[in-house]
């Protein structure tokens, strides 16, 4: 797009093609623009495309009237390709998109994170205006935070330990370069420029992309580095293909799906899968779900190479009226998958593979391993959290506190659960099926919330003791727990007498054989576990191996 505001500046939308990609190869297969002559900048080429068609809502209008209006829409698009030499003399090719020009460009041909890196290399942390981020976990949280004026990074609530920065916008330190920039893969730049200065401006953009000044304010983004090597991506895609095959065979997996961008659900959320091999009649679902997609593949007896899934399978989103089309994405761009290869951790999100830096990984792993203890149950045949609770409830040293709801002071219907089990060793045990659809990370903060209420709320402590008294009288009858819980009238709670246990039920990794949890769940554990330790509580991680029902469980001796 090119917008000329009153200030005389122009706003341009810029993409950088990958090295070696020619403009003829940069267009989508469905694009057929016409090249027209251009004299400036030197070596540039201009392509135009005009499309005329029936609007998608035309048939809906026809339902309300016998009049047959001649309804047509027309859109115009342009793409300007401009060559620029980098600092070592290698030619790179930029494309400037006008109107719907960006729909003509194949996203696989452009440099990923080009716009984001330009923004981070030119905008200081104190001059940010908008940030998009994603928290990668079993449940992905995508956020867009916008400020009414330039604001410091700290004001956006970014967790530098666990958030992936997706889009950034702000005012560059050098206002001669631009008045405002925003970017992810593409760069939107507002600057004062004459036609003869375009190539020089793009050369500045290229230099900013290749710079490393971002490390002064945003060094943490290198914790998660984008993978660009084609052979490495192909290998990782093979692992993803194998994981999809396991899901199609009915196996559990951490692979899941989410939209690759922030979606306005007010306008509808139904989705359908389509592409090569699918029938013309779409099946509509209420949300993205890898199990439903796998079911579709089985229904059509899909047996094509993985590249078909990657390039020719799509998700289509629409409102309740099928005549109102919504965004579409490649199915591949909707996968969220974490895997290990050659002792390195990778994650796929929004169509890009990311490699976890070794320094960052080692720091997280060291912290996590410092919490791991011999579990209260080595192995279990339980297939979910409720089965595990039934199994552990047979032990006389554990009191079942699952679903005992107590309101903290001043809160109606707060229904806070203190823990799943309380032990005779004063352990507050919180359990989670590590293969459930919800995030393991929800468990971390659940323990913090209940411990905070135990420390500060006498009414909550009394309520917990009442619930313990009731549970002790249930079958199987138990005794000795109530008096181990803190009294309501007690002053400062001796937190050192209590230990918080996170018990995670997980299968061993099919490839490595390790009993573990996803890397980003470990990342999100750091802050809550550190806070509990600061309060004085002991904190332990108990990994319980989920077995096939035919295999016997093994109970640990030490609790």
C-alpha positions as CSV (number, residue, x, y, z in Angstrom):
1,X,0.0,0.0,0.0
2,X,1.1,3.6,-0.4
3,X,-0.7,6.3,1.6
4,X,0.3,9.9,1.6
5,X,-0.6,11.6,4.9
6,X,-0.9,15.4,5.3
7,X,2.7,15.6,6.5
8,X,3.9,14.7,3.0
9,X,5.4,11.4,4.2
10,X,4.5,8.2,2.3
11,X,3.6,4.8,3.9
12,X,5.0,1.8,2.0
13,X,4.5,-1.9,2.4
14,X,7.8,-3.7,1.8
15,X,8.9,-7.3,1.6
16,X,12.3,-8.8,1.1
17,X,12.6,-11.9,-1.1
18,X,14.8,-14.8,0.0
19,X,18.3,-14.9,-1.5
20,X,18.3,-16.1,-5.1
21,X,14.5,-15.8,-5.6
22,X,13.7,-14.0,-8.9
23,X,10.5,-11.9,-9.2
24,X,9.0,-14.4,-11.7
25,X,9.2,-17.1,-9.0
26,X,7.8,-14.9,-6.2
27,X,4.2,-14.9,-7.4
28,X,1.6,-17.4,-6.2
29,X,0.6,-20.0,-8.7
30,X,-2.8,-18.4,-9.0
31,X,-1.4,-14.9,-9.8
32,X,-1.1,-13.8,-13.3
33,X,-0.2,-10.1,-13.3
34,X,0.8,-8.1,-16.3
35,X,4.3,-6.4,-16.5
36,X,4.3,-2.8,-17.6
37,X,7.3,-0.6,-18.5
38,X,9.1,1.3,-15.7
39,X,12.2,3.5,-15.8
40,X,12.8,4.1,-12.1
41,X,14.4,2.9,-9.9
42,X,17.1,1.4,-12.1
43,X,16.6,-2.3,-12.7
44,X,13.1,-2.3,-11.1
45,X,10.1,-4.0,-12.7
46,X,6.4,-3.2,-12.2
47,X,3.5,-5.6,-12.3
48,X,-0.3,-4.8,-12.3
49,X,-3.3,-6.9,-11.8
50,X,-7.0,-6.0,-12.1
51,X,-9.6,-8.5,-10.9
52,X,-13.4,-8.3,-11.6
53,X,-15.8,-10.7,-10.0
54,X,-19.1,-11.3,-8.3
55,X,-19.1,-10.3,-4.6
56,X,-19.6,-13.2,-2.2
57,X,-22.8,-11.7,-0.7
58,X,-24.5,-11.3,-4.1
59,X,-26.5,-14.6,-3.7
60,X,-27.7,-13.6,-0.3
61,X,-29.1,-10.3,-1.6
62,X,-30.9,-12.2,-4.3
63,X,-32.9,-14.0,-1.6
64,X,-34.6,-10.7,-0.6
65,X,-35.6,-9.3,-4.0
66,X,-36.9,-10.4,-7.4
67,X,-34.8,-7.6,-8.9
68,X,-31.6,-9.0,-10.5
69,X,-28.9,-6.4,-9.9
70,X,-25.7,-6.5,-12.0
71,X,-23.4,-6.7,-9.0
72,X,-19.6,-6.8,-9.6
73,X,-16.5,-5.8,-7.6
74,X,-13.2,-4.7,-9.0
75,X,-9.8,-4.6,-7.3
76,X,-6.5,-3.3,-8.5
77,X,-3.1,-4.5,-7.3
78,X,0.5,-3.6,-8.1
79,X,3.9,-5.0,-7.2
80,X,7.1,-3.1,-7.7
81,X,10.3,-5.2,-7.7
82,X,13.4,-3.2,-6.8
83,X,17.0,-4.7,-6.7
84,X,19.3,-3.5,-3.9
85,X,22.9,-4.5,-3.1
86,X,23.8,-5.6,0.4
87,X,27.0,-4.6,2.2
88,X,29.1,-7.3,0.5
89,X,27.8,-6.6,-3.0
90,X,25.2,-9.4,-3.2
91,X,22.0,-8.3,-4.9
92,X,18.7,-8.7,-3.0
93,X,15.3,-8.1,-4.3
94,X,12.6,-6.1,-2.6
95,X,8.9,-6.1,-3.5
96,X,6.6,-3.1,-2.7
97,X,3.0,-4.1,-2.7
98,X,0.1,-1.7,-3.5
99,X,-3.6,-2.3,-3.1
100,X,-4.0,-6.1,-3.0
101,X,-0.5,-6.7,-4.3
102,X,0.5,-8.7,-1.2
103,X,-2.1,-11.4,-2.2
104,X,0.0,-12.0,-5.4
105,X,3.2,-12.8,-3.5
106,X,3.9,-16.3,-2.3
107,X,4.7,-16.1,1.4
108,X,7.1,-19.0,1.1
109,X,9.4,-16.8,-1.1
110,X,9.9,-13.9,1.3
111,X,12.3,-13.5,4.2
112,X,10.6,-14.4,7.4
113,X,10.8,-11.8,10.3
114,X,12.3,-9.2,7.9
115,X,9.9,-6.4,9.1
116,X,10.3,-7.4,12.8
117,X,14.1,-7.3,12.7
118,X,14.0,-3.9,11.0
119,X,11.7,-2.5,13.7
120,X,13.8,-3.9,16.6
121,X,17.0,-2.6,15.1
122,X,15.7,0.9,14.7
123,X,13.2,1.4,17.5
124,X,14.5,1.7,21.1
125,X,12.6,-0.1,23.9
126,X,11.2,3.2,25.1
127,X,9.5,4.2,21.8
128,X,7.3,1.2,21.2
129,X,3.6,1.7,20.2
130,X,2.3,-1.8,19.6
131,X,3.4,-5.4,20.2
132,X,2.0,-8.8,19.2
133,X,3.2,-11.8,21.1
134,X,2.5,-15.5,21.6
135,X,3.0,-17.7,24.6
136,X,3.8,-21.1,23.3
137,X,2.4,-24.0,25.4
138,X,-0.3,-26.7,25.1
139,X,-2.6,-23.7,24.9
140,X,-1.2,-20.9,22.9
141,X,-2.1,-17.3,24.0
142,X,-1.8,-14.6,21.4
143,X,-1.9,-11.0,22.5
144,X,-1.9,-7.6,20.8
145,X,-1.1,-4.7,23.2
146,X,-1.3,-1.1,21.9
147,X,-0.3,2.0,23.7
148,X,-1.8,5.5,23.1
149,X,1.7,6.9,22.9
150,X,5.3,5.7,22.7
151,X,5.9,3.4,25.7
152,X,8.7,1.4,27.2
153,X,8.8,-2.4,26.7
154,X,8.0,-3.0,30.4
155,X,4.6,-1.4,29.9
156,X,3.5,-4.1,27.5
157,X,3.6,-6.9,30.0
158,X,5.9,-9.1,27.9
159,X,7.3,-12.1,29.7
160,X,10.8,-12.2,28.2
161,X,11.3,-15.8,29.5
162,X,8.4,-17.3,27.6
163,X,6.8,-15.0,25.0
164,X,7.6,-15.1,21.3
165,X,7.5,-11.6,19.8
166,X,5.5,-11.6,16.6
167,X,4.9,-8.0,15.5
168,X,6.4,-4.7,16.7
169,X,5.7,-1.1,15.9
170,X,7.1,2.2,17.0
171,X,9.0,5.4,16.2
172,X,12.6,4.9,15.1
173,X,15.4,6.7,17.0
174,X,16.6,8.1,13.7
175,X,13.6,10.1,12.4
176,X,15.4,10.7,9.2
177,X,15.1,7.0,8.5
178,X,11.4,6.9,9.2
179,X,8.7,8.5,11.3
180,X,7.0,5.2,12.1
181,X,7.7,1.5,11.4
182,X,5.7,-1.7,12.0
183,X,6.6,-5.2,10.9
184,X,6.5,-8.9,11.1
185,X,7.5,-10.6,7.8
186,X,6.6,-7.4,5.8
187,X,7.7,-3.9,6.9
188,X,5.3,-1.0,6.9
189,X,7.4,2.2,6.9
190,X,6.2,5.8,7.0
191,X,8.9,8.2,5.7
192,X,9.5,11.3,3.6
193,X,10.9,10.1,0.3
194,X,11.1,11.1,-3.4
195,X,10.9,8.5,-6.2
196,X,14.6,8.8,-6.9
197,X,15.5,8.0,-3.3
198,X,13.6,4.7,-3.1
199,X,16.5,2.5,-3.7
200,X,18.6,4.2,-1.1
201,X,15.8,3.9,1.4
202,X,15.5,0.2,0.7
203,X,19.2,-0.2,1.2
204,X,18.8,1.4,4.6
205,X,16.1,-1.2,5.4
206,X,18.4,-4.0,4.3
207,X,21.2,-2.7,6.5
208,X,18.8,-2.5,9.4
209,X,17.6,-6.1,8.8
210,X,21.2,-7.4,8.9
211,X,22.2,-5.3,11.9
212,X,22.4,-6.7,15.5
213,X,21.7,-3.5,17.4
214,X,18.5,-5.1,18.7
215,X,20.6,-7.0,21.2
216,X,21.0,-3.9,23.3
217,X,17.2,-3.8,24.2
218,X,15.8,-7.1,22.9
219,X,18.6,-9.6,23.4
220,X,16.1,-12.1,24.8
221,X,14.5,-12.7,21.4
222,X,17.5,-14.8,20.5
223,X,16.3,-17.4,23.0
224,X,14.1,-18.6,20.2
225,X,15.8,-18.4,16.7
226,X,14.0,-18.9,13.4
227,X,15.3,-21.9,11.4
228,X,16.1,-21.0,7.8
229,X,18.2,-24.0,6.6
230,X,16.1,-25.9,4.0
231,X,17.6,-29.3,4.9
232,X,17.0,-28.8,8.6
233,X,13.4,-27.7,7.9
234,X,12.8,-30.8,5.7
235,X,14.1,-33.0,8.5
236,X,11.8,-31.4,11.1
237,X,8.9,-31.6,8.7
238,X,9.5,-35.4,8.6
239,X,9.2,-35.6,12.4
240,X,5.9,-33.6,12.1
241,X,4.6,-36.0,9.4
242,X,5.4,-38.9,11.7
243,X,3.5,-37.2,14.5
244,X,0.4,-36.7,12.3
245,X,0.5,-40.4,11.4
246,X,0.5,-41.3,15.1
247,X,-2.5,-39.1,15.7
248,X,-4.3,-40.7,12.7
249,X,-3.5,-44.1,14.3
250,X,-5.2,-43.0,17.6
251,X,-2.1,-42.2,19.6
252,X,-1.9,-39.2,22.0
253,X,0.2,-36.3,21.0
254,X,1.2,-32.8,22.1
255,X,0.7,-31.5,18.5
256,X,-2.2,-29.1,18.3
257,X,-3.5,-26.3,16.2
258,X,-4.3,-22.6,16.5
259,X,-4.8,-19.7,14.1
260,X,-1.5,-18.2,13.0
261,X,-2.7,-14.7,13.7
262,X,-5.1,-12.9,16.1
263,X,-8.7,-13.5,15.0
264,X,-11.8,-11.4,15.5
265,X,-14.1,-14.1,16.8
266,X,-17.0,-11.6,17.0
267,X,-17.4,-12.1,13.3
268,X,-17.6,-15.9,13.6
269,X,-15.2,-18.8,14.2
270,X,-16.4,-21.9,12.2
271,X,-13.6,-23.6,10.3
272,X,-13.4,-26.1,7.5
273,X,-10.5,-28.1,6.0
274,X,-10.1,-28.3,2.3
275,X,-7.5,-28.7,-0.5
276,X,-6.1,-31.5,-2.6
277,X,-7.9,-34.8,-1.9
278,X,-10.8,-33.3,0.0
279,X,-14.4,-33.4,-1.4
280,X,-16.0,-30.2,-2.6
281,X,-18.5,-30.4,0.3
282,X,-16.9,-28.9,3.4
283,X,-17.4,-30.1,6.9
284,X,-17.6,-27.2,9.3
285,X,-16.3,-27.3,12.9
286,X,-16.5,-24.9,15.8
287,X,-12.7,-24.5,16.2
288,X,-9.4,-25.7,15.0
289,X,-8.7,-29.2,16.3
290,X,-5.9,-31.6,15.1
291,X,-8.0,-34.6,15.9
292,X,-10.8,-33.4,13.6
293,X,-8.2,-32.6,10.9
294,X,-6.7,-36.1,11.3
295,X,-10.2,-37.6,11.1
296,X,-10.7,-35.8,7.8
297,X,-7.5,-37.3,6.5
298,X,-8.6,-40.7,7.5
299,X,-12.1,-40.2,5.9
300,X,-10.5,-39.4,2.5
301,X,-7.9,-42.1,2.9
302,X,-5.2,-39.5,2.5
303,X,-1.9,-41.1,1.4
304,X,-0.1,-38.3,-0.5
305,X,3.4,-37.0,0.5
306,X,3.6,-34.6,3.4
307,X,4.4,-31.8,1.0
308,X,0.7,-31.9,0.0
309,X,-0.3,-31.2,3.6
310,X,2.3,-28.4,3.8
311,X,1.4,-26.6,0.6
312,X,-2.1,-27.7,-0.6
313,X,-4.2,-28.1,2.5
314,X,-6.0,-25.1,3.9
315,X,-8.2,-23.9,6.8
316,X,-11.2,-21.7,5.7
317,X,-12.9,-19.6,8.3
318,X,-16.4,-18.1,7.9
319,X,-19.4,-16.7,9.7
320,X,-22.7,-18.5,10.2
321,X,-23.7,-17.5,6.7
322,X,-21.7,-19.4,4.2
323,X,-21.8,-16.5,1.8
324,X,-19.5,-14.4,4.0
325,X,-16.0,-15.7,3.5
326,X,-13.4,-15.3,6.2
327,X,-9.6,-15.6,6.2
328,X,-7.9,-18.8,5.1
329,X,-4.6,-20.2,6.2
330,X,-2.5,-23.1,5.2
331,X,-3.0,-26.0,7.6
332,X,0.7,-26.2,8.1
333,X,0.7,-22.6,9.4
334,X,-1.8,-23.7,12.1
335,X,0.3,-26.4,13.6
336,X,2.0,-25.9,17.0
337,X,4.5,-28.7,17.7
338,X,7.5,-29.1,19.9
339,X,10.1,-31.8,19.3
340,X,13.6,-32.8,20.0
341,X,16.3,-33.7,17.5
342,X,20.1,-34.2,18.1
343,X,19.7,-32.9,21.7
344,X,18.2,-29.6,20.5
345,X,14.6,-28.4,21.0
346,X,12.5,-27.0,18.2
347,X,9.0,-25.6,18.0
348,X,6.8,-25.0,15.0
349,X,4.5,-22.1,15.2
350,X,2.7,-20.0,12.5
351,X,4.4,-21.8,9.7
352,X,8.0,-21.3,11.0
353,X,10.3,-23.6,12.8
354,X,12.2,-22.1,15.7
355,X,15.3,-23.5,17.4
356,X,15.7,-23.0,21.2
357,X,19.2,-21.6,21.9
358,X,21.4,-24.0,23.8
359,X,22.3,-21.4,26.6
360,X,18.6,-20.7,27.2
361,X,17.7,-24.3,27.1
362,X,20.4,-25.3,29.6
363,X,19.3,-22.6,32.0
364,X,15.7,-23.7,31.9
365,X,16.6,-27.4,32.2
366,X,18.9,-26.8,35.1
367,X,16.1,-25.1,37.0
368,X,13.6,-27.8,36.2
369,X,15.8,-30.6,37.2
370,X,16.5,-29.0,40.5
371,X,12.8,-29.5,41.3
372,X,12.5,-33.1,40.2
373,X,12.2,-35.7,43.0
374,X,11.3,-39.4,43.3
375,X,7.5,-39.3,42.6
376,X,4.8,-40.4,45.0
377,X,3.8,-42.9,42.4
378,X,6.4,-44.2,39.9
379,X,3.9,-45.5,37.3
380,X,0.2,-45.5,36.8
381,X,-2.3,-47.3,34.6
382,X,-4.6,-44.3,35.0
383,X,-5.4,-42.7,31.6
384,X,-6.5,-39.3,32.9
385,X,-6.4,-37.1,36.0
386,X,-9.7,-38.4,37.6
387,X,-8.5,-42.0,37.3
388,X,-5.3,-41.0,39.0
389,X,-7.2,-39.3,41.8
390,X,-9.2,-42.5,42.4
391,X,-6.1,-44.6,42.4
392,X,-4.2,-42.3,44.9
393,X,-7.3,-42.0,47.2
394,X,-6.7,-45.6,48.3
395,X,-3.6,-44.6,50.1
396,X,-4.1,-43.9,53.9
397,X,-1.4,-41.1,53.9
398,X,-3.2,-39.0,51.3
399,X,-6.4,-37.0,51.8
400,X,-8.5,-36.3,48.7
401,X,-9.1,-32.6,48.5
402,X,-10.1,-32.6,44.8
403,X,-13.1,-30.3,44.1
404,X,-13.2,-29.0,47.7
405,X,-14.2,-25.4,47.0
406,X,-13.5,-22.6,49.5
407,X,-14.1,-18.9,49.0
408,X,-11.3,-16.5,49.9
409,X,-12.1,-13.5,52.0
410,X,-14.3,-10.9,50.2
411,X,-14.9,-13.2,47.2
412,X,-18.3,-14.7,46.3
413,X,-18.3,-17.9,44.3
414,X,-14.5,-17.9,44.2
415,X,-14.5,-21.7,44.7
416,X,-10.8,-22.0,45.2
417,X,-9.3,-25.5,45.4
418,X,-6.5,-25.8,47.9
419,X,-4.9,-28.9,46.3
420,X,-5.9,-32.3,44.9
421,X,-4.4,-34.2,47.9
422,X,-3.0,-33.2,51.3
423,X,-0.5,-35.7,52.8
424,X,0.4,-36.5,56.4
425,X,3.8,-35.0,55.5
426,X,2.1,-31.7,54.9
427,X,2.4,-31.9,51.2
428,X,0.0,-29.9,49.0
429,X,-0.2,-32.1,45.9
430,X,-1.5,-30.7,42.6
431,X,-2.1,-33.2,39.8
432,X,-2.4,-32.9,36.1
433,X,-2.7,-35.3,33.1
434,X,0.2,-34.0,31.0
435,X,-1.5,-35.2,27.8
436,X,-4.9,-33.4,28.3
437,X,-5.9,-30.7,25.9
438,X,-5.5,-27.9,28.5
439,X,-2.2,-26.4,29.4
440,X,0.0,-27.9,32.1
441,X,1.0,-24.4,33.0
442,X,-2.4,-23.6,34.4
443,X,-1.4,-25.9,37.3
444,X,1.6,-23.8,38.2
445,X,-0.4,-20.7,39.1
446,X,-3.2,-22.7,40.7
447,X,-0.8,-23.7,43.4
448,X,0.5,-20.1,43.9
449,X,-3.1,-18.8,44.3
450,X,-4.0,-21.4,46.9
451,X,-0.8,-20.9,48.9
452,X,-1.3,-17.2,48.8
453,X,-4.8,-17.6,50.3
454,X,-3.4,-20.0,53.0
455,X,-0.8,-17.4,54.0
456,X,-3.0,-14.3,54.1
457,X,-6.7,-15.4,54.7
458,X,-7.8,-16.8,58.0
459,X,-11.3,-17.5,56.7
460,X,-9.8,-19.5,53.9
461,X,-7.7,-21.6,56.3
462,X,-10.8,-22.3,58.4
463,X,-12.8,-23.3,55.3
464,X,-10.0,-25.7,54.2
465,X,-10.0,-27.3,57.7
466,X,-13.8,-27.8,57.5
467,X,-13.5,-29.4,54.1
468,X,-10.7,-31.7,55.4
469,X,-12.9,-32.7,58.3
470,X,-15.7,-33.7,55.9
471,X,-13.3,-35.6,53.6
472,X,-11.8,-37.6,56.4
473,X,-15.2,-39.0,57.3
474,X,-15.8,-40.2,53.7
475,X,-15.0,-43.7,52.6
476,X,-12.2,-44.7,52.8
477,X,-12.2,-43.2,56.3
478,X,-9.0,-41.4,57.2
479,X,-7.7,-39.4,60.2
480,X,-4.9,-37.1,61.3
481,X,-5.1,-34.5,58.4
482,X,-7.2,-31.7,59.8
483,X,-4.8,-30.8,62.6
484,X,-1.9,-30.6,60.2
485,X,-3.5,-27.7,58.3
486,X,-3.0,-24.1,59.5
487,X,-5.5,-22.7,62.0
488,X,-7.5,-19.6,61.0
489,X,-6.5,-17.7,64.1
490,X,-2.9,-18.6,63.5
491,X,-0.6,-15.6,62.9
492,X,2.1,-15.8,60.4
493,X,2.0,-19.2,58.6
494,X,5.2,-21.3,58.9
495,X,5.4,-21.9,55.2
496,X,8.6,-23.9,55.6
497,X,6.5,-26.7,57.1
498,X,4.7,-27.3,53.8
499,X,5.8,-28.6,50.4
500,X,4.0,-28.0,47.1
501,X,4.2,-31.0,44.8
502,X,3.4,-30.8,41.1
503,X,2.4,-34.3,40.0
504,X,2.4,-34.7,36.2
505,X,1.1,-37.9,34.5
506,X,3.0,-38.3,31.2
507,X,4.0,-41.0,28.8
508,X,7.6,-41.4,27.9
509,X,8.7,-39.7,24.8
510,X,8.4,-42.1,21.9
511,X,11.7,-41.2,20.3
512,X,14.0,-40.4,23.3
513,X,12.4,-42.7,25.9
514,X,12.6,-39.8,28.4
515,X,9.9,-39.0,30.9
516,X,9.5,-35.3,30.6
517,X,7.2,-32.3,30.0
518,X,7.2,-29.9,27.1
519,X,10.0,-27.3,27.1
520,X,7.7,-24.2,27.3
521,X,5.8,-25.7,30.2
522,X,9.2,-25.8,32.0
523,X,9.7,-22.1,31.0
524,X,6.4,-21.1,32.5
525,X,7.1,-23.1,35.7
526,X,10.1,-20.9,36.6
527,X,8.3,-17.8,37.8
528,X,5.6,-19.6,39.9
529,X,8.1,-22.1,41.4
530,X,10.5,-19.2,42.3
531,X,7.6,-17.3,43.9
532,X,6.6,-20.2,46.0
533,X,10.2,-20.7,47.2
534,X,10.3,-17.0,48.0
535,X,7.2,-17.5,50.2
536,X,9.1,-20.3,52.0
537,X,7.3,-23.3,50.6
538,X,9.2,-26.3,49.4
539,X,8.6,-27.1,45.7
540,X,8.9,-30.4,44.0
541,X,8.2,-31.9,40.6
542,X,6.9,-35.5,40.5
543,X,6.8,-37.1,37.0
544,X,4.5,-40.1,37.0
545,X,4.8,-42.4,34.1
546,X,1.5,-43.1,32.3
547,X,1.5,-46.8,31.4
548,X,-0.7,-49.0,29.2
549,X,-3.6,-50.4,31.3
550,X,-2.0,-53.9,31.1
551,X,1.2,-52.9,32.8
552,X,1.3,-52.8,36.7
553,X,1.9,-49.5,38.6
554,X,4.8,-49.2,40.9
555,X,4.4,-47.2,44.2
556,X,7.3,-45.3,45.5
557,X,8.4,-46.1,49.0
558,X,9.3,-42.6,50.1
559,X,6.5,-40.0,50.2
